[in-house]
């Protein structure tokens, strides 16, 4: 079956939506990780750099 322009646009839109959802999940995971481990990473960085 031949793809029409509408089918191609729909597939492209679906790919962009999936990309946006994955990017959103990665960002949320990064925020949670920085929130959870931020103080310990900062203290480790401070101890290594300034001592």
PDB file of N, CA, C and O in Angstrom:
ATOM      1  N   UNK A   1       0.839  -1.183   0.000  1.00  0.00           N
ATOM      2  CA  UNK A   1       0.000   0.000   0.000  1.00  0.00           C
ATOM      3  C   UNK A   1       0.880   1.242   0.000  1.00  0.00           C
ATOM      4  O   UNK A   1       1.899   1.292   0.690  1.00  0.00           O
ATOM      5  N   UNK A   2       0.495   2.208  -0.751  1.00  0.00           N
ATOM      6  CA  UNK A   2       1.290   3.420  -0.921  1.00  0.00           C
ATOM      7  C   UNK A   2       1.003   4.408   0.214  1.00  0.00           C
ATOM      8  O   UNK A   2      -0.154   4.661   0.550  1.00  0.00           O
ATOM      9  N   UNK A   3       2.079   4.967   0.804  1.00  0.00           N
ATOM     10  CA  UNK A   3       1.908   5.971   1.856  1.00  0.00           C
ATOM     11  C   UNK A   3       1.466   7.292   1.244  1.00  0.00           C
ATOM     12  O   UNK A   3       2.024   7.747   0.246  1.00  0.00           O
ATOM     13  N   UNK A   4       0.478   7.887   1.842  1.00  0.00           N
ATOM     14  CA  UNK A   4       0.055   9.214   1.401  1.00  0.00           C
ATOM     15  C   UNK A   4       0.755  10.265   2.249  1.00  0.00           C
ATOM     16  O   UNK A   4       1.392   9.938   3.250  1.00  0.00           O
ATOM     17  N   UNK A   5       0.639  11.516   1.851  1.00  0.00           N
ATOM     18  CA  UNK A   5       1.249  12.598   2.626  1.00  0.00           C
ATOM     19  C   UNK A   5       0.702  12.644   4.046  1.00  0.00           C
ATOM     20  O   UNK A   5       1.435  12.938   4.990  1.00  0.00           O
ATOM     21  N   UNK A   6      -0.576  12.355   4.195  1.00  0.00           N
ATOM     22  CA  UNK A   6      -1.190  12.367   5.525  1.00  0.00           C
ATOM     23  C   UNK A   6      -0.571  11.287   6.401  1.00  0.00           C
ATOM     24  O   UNK A   6      -0.308  11.521   7.581  1.00  0.00           O
ATOM     25  N   UNK A   7      -0.337  10.098   5.831  1.00  0.00           N
ATOM     26  CA  UNK A   7       0.286   9.020   6.600  1.00  0.00           C
ATOM     27  C   UNK A   7       1.699   9.397   7.031  1.00  0.00           C
ATOM     28  O   UNK A   7       2.095   9.133   8.166  1.00  0.00           O
ATOM     29  N   UNK A   8       2.448  10.004   6.141  1.00  0.00           N
ATOM     30  CA  UNK A   8       3.819  10.399   6.448  1.00  0.00           C
ATOM     31  C   UNK A   8       3.834  11.462   7.541  1.00  0.00           C
ATOM     32  O   UNK A   8       4.646  11.399   8.464  1.00  0.00           O
ATOM     33  N   UNK A   9       2.931  12.442   7.434  1.00  0.00           N
ATOM     34  CA  UNK A   9       2.855  13.492   8.467  1.00  0.00           C
ATOM     35  C   UNK A   9       2.462  12.901   9.814  1.00  0.00           C
ATOM     36  O   UNK A   9       2.994  13.304  10.848  1.00  0.00           O
ATOM     37  N   UNK A  10       1.537  11.952   9.809  1.00  0.00           N
ATOM     38  CA  UNK A  10       1.089  11.324  11.047  1.00  0.00           C
ATOM     39  C   UNK A  10       2.240  10.558  11.704  1.00  0.00           C
ATOM     40  O   UNK A  10       2.431  10.636  12.918  1.00  0.00           O
ATOM     41  N   UNK A  11       3.005   9.820  10.895  1.00  0.00           N
ATOM     42  CA  UNK A  11       4.145   9.075  11.432  1.00  0.00           C
ATOM     43  C   UNK A  11       5.210  10.036  11.971  1.00  0.00           C
ATOM     44  O   UNK A  11       5.803   9.781  13.019  1.00  0.00           O
ATOM     45  N   UNK A  12       5.447  11.124  11.264  1.00  0.00           N
ATOM     46  CA  UNK A  12       6.422  12.112  11.713  1.00  0.00           C
ATOM     47  C   UNK A  12       5.970  12.741  13.029  1.00  0.00           C
ATOM     48  O   UNK A  12       6.775  12.933  13.940  1.00  0.00           O
ATOM     49  N   UNK A  13       4.696  13.057  13.123  1.00  0.00           N
ATOM     50  CA  UNK A  13       4.154  13.624  14.359  1.00  0.00           C
ATOM     51  C   UNK A  13       4.253  12.653  15.517  1.00  0.00           C
ATOM     52  O   UNK A  13       4.532  13.055  16.646  1.00  0.00           O
ATOM     53  N   UNK A  14       4.025  11.371  15.245  1.00  0.00           N
ATOM     54  CA  UNK A  14       4.135  10.366  16.293  1.00  0.00           C
ATOM     55  C   UNK A  14       5.580  10.239  16.756  1.00  0.00           C
ATOM     56  O   UNK A  14       5.833  10.100  17.953  1.00  0.00           O
ATOM     57  N   UNK A  15       6.521  10.284  15.838  1.00  0.00           N
ATOM     58  CA  UNK A  15       7.938  10.194  16.206  1.00  0.00           C
ATOM     59  C   UNK A  15       8.343  11.394  17.062  1.00  0.00           C
ATOM     60  O   UNK A  15       9.075  11.237  18.040  1.00  0.00           O
ATOM     61  N   UNK A  16       7.873  12.587  16.702  1.00  0.00           N
ATOM     62  CA  UNK A  16       8.196  13.776  17.498  1.00  0.00           C
ATOM     63  C   UNK A  16       7.583  13.687  18.890  1.00  0.00           C
ATOM     64  O   UNK A  16       8.205  14.087  19.874  1.00  0.00           O
ATOM     65  N   UNK A  17       6.366  13.165  18.971  1.00  0.00           N
ATOM     66  CA  UNK A  17       5.711  13.010  20.268  1.00  0.00           C
ATOM     67  C   UNK A  17       6.466  12.016  21.136  1.00  0.00           C
ATOM     68  O   UNK A  17       6.667  12.267  22.324  1.00  0.00           O
ATOM     69  N   UNK A  18       6.882  10.905  20.571  1.00  0.00           N
ATOM     70  CA  UNK A  18       7.644   9.916  21.335  1.00  0.00           C
ATOM     71  C   UNK A  18       8.977  10.505  21.804  1.00  0.00           C
ATOM     72  O   UNK A  18       9.396  10.280  22.939  1.00  0.00           O
ATOM     73  N   UNK A  19       9.632  11.253  20.929  1.00  0.00           N
ATOM     74  CA  UNK A  19      10.889  11.902  21.291  1.00  0.00           C
ATOM     75  C   UNK A  19      10.675  12.883  22.449  1.00  0.00           C
ATOM     76  O   UNK A  19      11.475  12.933  23.383  1.00  0.00           O
ATOM     77  N   UNK A  20       9.591  13.658  22.379  1.00  0.00           N
ATOM     78  CA  UNK A  20       9.300  14.629  23.436  1.00  0.00           C
ATOM     79  C   UNK A  20       9.008  13.928  24.765  1.00  0.00           C
ATOM     80  O   UNK A  20       9.438  14.397  25.818  1.00  0.00           O
ATOM     81  N   UNK A  21       8.290  12.825  24.725  1.00  0.00           N
ATOM     82  CA  UNK A  21       7.999  12.083  25.962  1.00  0.00           C
ATOM     83  C   UNK A  21       9.271  11.510  26.573  1.00  0.00           C
ATOM     84  O   UNK A  21       9.461  11.585  27.787  1.00  0.00           O
ATOM     85  N   UNK A  22      10.137  10.941  25.750  1.00  0.00           N
ATOM     86  CA  UNK A  22      11.396  10.390  26.259  1.00  0.00           C
ATOM     87  C   UNK A  22      12.256  11.500  26.847  1.00  0.00           C
ATOM     88  O   UNK A  22      12.837  11.335  27.919  1.00  0.00           O
ATOM     89  N   UNK A  23      12.341  12.633  26.149  1.00  0.00           N
ATOM     90  CA  UNK A  23      13.116  13.762  26.638  1.00  0.00           C
ATOM     91  C   UNK A  23      12.559  14.272  27.965  1.00  0.00           C
ATOM     92  O   UNK A  23      13.322  14.614  28.868  1.00  0.00           O
ATOM     93  N   UNK A  24      11.254  14.322  28.083  1.00  0.00           N
ATOM     94  CA  UNK A  24      10.623  14.744  29.335  1.00  0.00           C
ATOM     95  C   UNK A  24      10.932  13.790  30.475  1.00  0.00           C
ATOM     96  O   UNK A  24      11.197  14.229  31.594  1.00  0.00           O
ATOM     97  N   UNK A  25      10.903  12.503  30.210  1.00  0.00           N
ATOM     98  CA  UNK A  25      11.224  11.527  31.257  1.00  0.00           C
ATOM     99  C   UNK A  25      12.684  11.625  31.687  1.00  0.00           C
ATOM    100  O   UNK A  25      12.991  11.513  32.874  1.00  0.00           O
ATOM    101  N   UNK A  26      13.582  11.831  30.732  1.00  0.00           N
ATOM    102  CA  UNK A  26      14.999  11.983  31.067  1.00  0.00           C
ATOM    103  C   UNK A  26      15.213  13.234  31.908  1.00  0.00           C
ATOM    104  O   UNK A  26      15.976  13.208  32.873  1.00  0.00           O
ATOM    105  N   UNK A  27      14.549  14.321  31.553  1.00  0.00           N
ATOM    106  CA  UNK A  27      14.666  15.563  32.331  1.00  0.00           C
ATOM    107  C   UNK A  27      14.123  15.377  33.746  1.00  0.00           C
ATOM    108  O   UNK A  27      14.734  15.836  34.712  1.00  0.00           O
ATOM    109  N   UNK A  28      13.002  14.719  33.869  1.00  0.00           N
ATOM    110  CA  UNK A  28      12.423  14.471  35.191  1.00  0.00           C
ATOM    111  C   UNK A  28      13.357  13.602  36.033  1.00  0.00           C
ATOM    112  O   UNK A  28      13.525  13.851  37.227  1.00  0.00           O
ATOM    113  N   UNK A  29      13.958  12.598  35.426  1.00  0.00           N
ATOM    114  CA  UNK A  29      14.900  11.737  36.154  1.00  0.00           C
ATOM    115  C   UNK A  29      16.129  12.526  36.585  1.00  0.00           C
ATOM    116  O   UNK A  29      16.641  12.323  37.686  1.00  0.00           O
ATOM    117  N   UNK A  30      16.606  13.426  35.727  1.00  0.00           N
ATOM    118  CA  UNK A  30      17.771  14.242  36.084  1.00  0.00           C
ATOM    119  C   UNK A  30      17.449  15.177  37.241  1.00  0.00           C
ATOM    120  O   UNK A  30      18.265  15.341  38.148  1.00  0.00           O
ATOM    121  N   UNK A  31      16.274  15.789  37.222  1.00  0.00           N
ATOM    122  CA  UNK A  31      15.881  16.675  38.318  1.00  0.00           C
ATOM    123  C   UNK A  31      15.775  15.890  39.615  1.00  0.00           C
ATOM    124  O   UNK A  31      16.244  16.352  40.656  1.00  0.00           O
ATOM    125  N   UNK A  32      15.172  14.721  39.568  1.00  0.00           N
ATOM    126  CA  UNK A  32      15.062  13.899  40.772  1.00  0.00           C
ATOM    127  C   UNK A  32      16.439  13.476  41.284  1.00  0.00           C
ATOM    128  O   UNK A  32      16.681  13.485  42.491  1.00  0.00           O
ATOM    129  N   UNK A  33      17.335  13.109  40.380  1.00  0.00           N
ATOM    130  CA  UNK A  33      18.671  12.691  40.791  1.00  0.00           C
ATOM    131  C   UNK A  33      19.431  13.854  41.423  1.00  0.00           C
ATOM    132  O   UNK A  33      20.072  13.679  42.459  1.00  0.00           O
ATOM    133  N   UNK A  34      19.367  15.039  40.813  1.00  0.00           N
ATOM    134  CA  UNK A  34      20.054  16.192  41.388  1.00  0.00           C
ATOM    135  C   UNK A  34      19.445  16.589  42.726  1.00  0.00           C
ATOM    136  O   UNK A  34      20.162  17.002  43.638  1.00  0.00           O
ATOM    137  N   UNK A  35      18.134  16.468  42.846  1.00  0.00           N
ATOM    138  CA  UNK A  35      17.481  16.784  44.108  1.00  0.00           C
ATOM    139  C   UNK A  35      17.911  15.802  45.197  1.00  0.00           C
ATOM    140  O   UNK A  35      18.183  16.199  46.330  1.00  0.00           O
ATOM    141  N   UNK A  36      17.970  14.532  44.847  1.00  0.00           N
ATOM    142  CA  UNK A  36      18.299  13.499  45.826  1.00  0.00           C
ATOM    143  C   UNK A  36      19.778  13.518  46.217  1.00  0.00           C
ATOM    144  O   UNK A  36      20.108  13.405  47.398  1.00  0.00           O
ATOM    145  N   UNK A  37      20.661  13.659  45.240  1.00  0.00           N
ATOM    146  CA  UNK A  37      22.090  13.512  45.485  1.00  0.00           C
ATOM    147  C   UNK A  37      22.861  14.821  45.407  1.00  0.00           C
ATOM    148  O   UNK A  37      24.090  14.804  45.482  1.00  0.00           O
ATOM    149  N   UNK A  38      22.196  15.937  45.262  1.00  0.00           N
ATOM    150  CA  UNK A  38      22.870  17.213  45.052  1.00  0.00           C
ATOM    151  C   UNK A  38      23.784  17.618  46.190  1.00  0.00           C
ATOM    152  O   UNK A  38      24.906  18.066  45.958  1.00  0.00           O
ATOM    153  N   UNK A  39      23.308  17.464  47.433  1.00  0.00           N
ATOM    154  CA  UNK A  39      24.115  17.897  48.567  1.00  0.00           C
ATOM    155  C   UNK A  39      25.361  17.032  48.734  1.00  0.00           C
ATOM    156  O   UNK A  39      26.438  17.549  49.032  1.00  0.00           O
ATOM    157  N   UNK A  40      25.227  15.736  48.547  1.00  0.00           N
ATOM    158  CA  UNK A  40      26.394  14.870  48.699  1.00  0.00           C
ATOM    159  C   UNK A  40      27.406  15.102  47.579  1.00  0.00           C
ATOM    160  O   UNK A  40      28.613  15.064  47.821  1.00  0.00           O
ATOM    161  N   UNK A  41      26.936  15.337  46.375  1.00  0.00           N
ATOM    162  CA  UNK A  41      27.841  15.618  45.258  1.00  0.00           C
ATOM    163  C   UNK A  41      28.545  16.955  45.486  1.00  0.00           C
ATOM    164  O   UNK A  41      29.743  17.073  45.229  1.00  0.00           O
ATOM    165  N   UNK A  42      27.817  17.956  45.963  1.00  0.00           N
ATOM    166  CA  UNK A  42      28.410  19.264  46.225  1.00  0.00           C
ATOM    167  C   UNK A  42      29.473  19.169  47.320  1.00  0.00           C
ATOM    168  O   UNK A  42      30.540  19.769  47.194  1.00  0.00           O
ATOM    169  N   UNK A  43      29.199  18.430  48.382  1.00  0.00           N
ATOM    170  CA  UNK A  43      30.194  18.301  49.443  1.00  0.00           C
ATOM    171  C   UNK A  43      31.422  17.518  48.969  1.00  0.00           C
ATOM    172  O   UNK A  43      32.545  17.843  49.353  1.00  0.00           O
ATOM    173  N   UNK A  44      31.222  16.508  48.154  1.00  0.00           N
ATOM    174  CA  UNK A  44      32.350  15.756  47.602  1.00  0.00           C
ATOM    175  C   UNK A  44      33.172  16.637  46.679  1.00  0.00           C
ATOM    176  O   UNK A  44      34.401  16.615  46.740  1.00  0.00           O
ATOM    177  N   UNK A  45      32.522  17.406  45.834  1.00  0.00           N
ATOM    178  CA  UNK A  45      33.217  18.321  44.922  1.00  0.00           C
ATOM    179  C   UNK A  45      33.995  19.360  45.715  1.00  0.00           C
ATOM    180  O   UNK A  45      35.146  19.649  45.387  1.00  0.00           O
ATOM    181  N   UNK A  46      33.395  19.921  46.742  1.00  0.00           N
ATOM    182  CA  UNK A  46      34.056  20.929  47.574  1.00  0.00           C
ATOM    183  C   UNK A  46      35.290  20.348  48.265  1.00  0.00           C
ATOM    184  O   UNK A  46      36.339  20.990  48.313  1.00  0.00           O
ATOM    185  N   UNK A  47      35.162  19.148  48.793  1.00  0.00           N
ATOM    186  CA  UNK A  47      36.290  18.534  49.489  1.00  0.00           C
ATOM    187  C   UNK A  47      37.439  18.208  48.535  1.00  0.00           C
ATOM    188  O   UNK A  47      38.605  18.307  48.919  1.00  0.00           O
ATOM    189  N   UNK A  48      37.128  17.827  47.317  1.00  0.00           N
ATOM    190  CA  UNK A  48      38.173  17.488  46.344  1.00  0.00           C
ATOM    191  C   UNK A  48      38.852  18.743  45.813  1.00  0.00           C
ATOM    192  O   UNK A  48      40.077  18.777  45.691  1.00  0.00           O
ATOM    193  N   UNK A  49      38.076  19.772  45.496  1.00  0.00           N
ATOM    194  CA  UNK A  49      38.617  20.972  44.859  1.00  0.00           C
ATOM    195  C   UNK A  49      39.343  21.862  45.852  1.00  0.00           C
ATOM    196  O   UNK A  49      40.417  22.376  45.540  1.00  0.00           O
ATOM    197  N   UNK A  50      38.793  22.055  47.024  1.00  0.00           N
ATOM    198  CA  UNK A  50      39.336  23.047  47.946  1.00  0.00           C
ATOM    199  C   UNK A  50      40.217  22.458  49.030  1.00  0.00           C
ATOM    200  O   UNK A  50      40.661  23.200  49.906  1.00  0.00           O
ATOM    201  N   UNK A  51      40.489  21.176  49.015  1.00  0.00           N
ATOM    202  CA  UNK A  51      41.384  20.612  50.056  1.00  0.00           C
ATOM    203  C   UNK A  51      42.503  19.838  49.449  1.00  0.00           C
ATOM    204  O   UNK A  51      43.344  19.299  50.169  1.00  0.00           O
TER     205      UNK A  51
END
